[in-house]
Amino acid sequence: MTIPSKDLDIVWGGDDRYWTIPNGENSAAHLHQVSWLEVTASVRGTNPSKNYDVGFRVSVTPDAFGWSNYPVYIMVKRGKEGKFAWNKVFLNTNETNKPFEITGRLIKPEKPLEDSSDDQRVYFGLYEVWSGKWKGGLKIHHAFITESP
């Protein structure tokens, strides 16, 4: 399943000083500058007994800044009460305008979950909120979730 960038929840996404959010399905959201990167999504209808890969297809622009010393984190959990699993990624700002994927994995629990409709919802996001440093020049093409072995 692919989630277009226009359907992602982007902190400061409503302010064109910080982001340009597209109207079209196949356009990328463009980060101009923020000190708090938080881009989230959730999907329903997943199977609690399956593993999933989630992530974001992104690229950096030639004028990207603020990424070299600070990683981004992709975090994922099942249900509102789930615990986050996370993956730390350093963005390569030397390869500009070449889309790549940042992924995280949601592993099925070892013991069955209690039957809850919320357990079919997967929450995930892309974050860099800890450094307080300004960053920019990131394009988010879309988010995705796929079943994995």
Sequence and secondary structure as in RCSB ss.txt:
>XXXX:A:sequence
MTIPSKDLDIVWGGDDRYWTIPNGENSAAHLHQVSWLEVTASVRGTNPSKNYDVGFRVSVTPDAFGWSNYPVYIM
VKRGKEGKFAWNKVFLNTNETNKPFEITGRLIKPEKPLEDSSDDQRVYFGLYEVWSGKWKGGLKIHHAFITESP
>XXXX:A:secstr
 EEEGGGSEETTTT TTTEE  SSTT  EEE  BS EEEEEEE    TTSEEEEEEEEEEEEEEES TT  EEEE
EEESTT   EEEEE   TTSTT  EEEEEEE   SS     GGGG EEEEEEE SS   BEEEEEEEEEEEEE 
